[in-house]
């Protein structure tokens, strides 16, 4: 592999591409369990027949934490907030952006976006407050 080739994280990078295009999705098994790519097997029942379904436009923050003293992998991003948001069939973890960290609260309605880490220059899942 040459230095010019970009390494892809199979499944996850495809999902980030879809999220960037406003087409985020989740995987659903015949039993109705939801999961996120790059899964090939339902984590709840073991089914391998997974269909792509459109992710709801908005989710709700269930929990979050603000990091002031990060690991070296995110030192230039600090302070930042990481949250788990419920999007109905799935819960998604991402960084909260576009809002003062002091105003983040559980129950905040958010949309999925993709941001770039200032430390690593890699894409990360991001949540922005939904328009009211």
N, C-alpha and C positions, 0 to 999 in steps of 0.2 A: 504494500500500500504506500503510495506517495504521500508527501506532506500536504499536497493540494487536495487530497480526497477528504471529504467530511465524513466522520464516523457517525453512523446513525444508530439510535437505540430502537431496534425493531419494535414496531407497534406504538411505543410511546411517542416517538417523533412524528409518526403519522397522526396520532391523536392531537398533538400540539399544533400541527399544520391545520387540522380541521377546526380546532378551537380558535386559531388565529383568523380563520375565514368565517367565523361565526357559525360553524357547523359541528360543534362538539357533540359527541355521542357517547353512549354507554352500551354495554353488551348485556343481552337478556337471554336467559335460558328458557326452555319450554315451561318451567315451573314458575316463571315470572321473577326470578332473582336477578338483580342487577349487579354488574361489576364493571370495572374499567379495564381497557387494554393495558398491556398486551396479553391478557388472560386467554388461555385456550380451553380452560376447564372452569366450570362454575365452582366457586369456592364453597358454596352452600350445599349443593347436591351432587356435584361431580359430572353433570351433563357436559357433553362436548359440542352440542348443537347450540351455538351462540349466535344471536342475530343483533345487528347494529340497530339501535333505536336513538332517536333524537333526544338529546339532553334538554330538560326544561330550560327556558331562558334565564330564570332566576333561581337562586337558592338562598338559604338562610344560614348565617353563621351560628354554629352550635357552641363552639368554644374557640378561644384564640389565646395567643401569648405574644408579648412584645419582647424581642431580644435586643438587649443593649450591649451585651458582651458576647459576640458571636465566635464561632470557630473560625479558623483562618480561611475556610472555604467561602465565608460570607462577610469577611471583615469590612469591605468597602460598602456593603449594603446596609449596615447597622446605622441607627436602629431600624428594625423592621418587624412587622407583625405576621405571624403564621397562623392560619385559621383552618378549621374543618367546617365546611359548609354542606348542608343537607340539600341535595338537588332531587329529592323524592326517591327515586329508585337507588341512588348511590350517594355516598358522601365523598367529597373531594377535598384534598389538602392543597393549600396554596398560600401565596403571600398576598396580604391586603395592600392595595395601592390606591392612590388617588383620594386619600382621606387623611386627616390629621390622626395620628395614632391614638391620641387621647380621646377621640370620639368613637372609636370602634367599640361595639357592644354586641353581646349575644342577641340574636334576633335580627341583626342588620341584614337587609335584603341586598344580595350581590349578584353580579353577572360574572361569567368566566371570561378571562382574557389571557394573554400571554405577555410576560414582561421579560426583560433581559437582566440577568444578575450583573451588577456593576463590578463585582469581584472576578467572576469567571467568564463573563460575556456569553454565558449559556442561557437558553430560554428556560423560564420557570412558569408554572401555572400561577396566575394572578387573579385576584378578586377585586372588582371595582364596585362601589356602591351603585345599586340600581337607581335609575332616574325615578323620582317620586312623582 
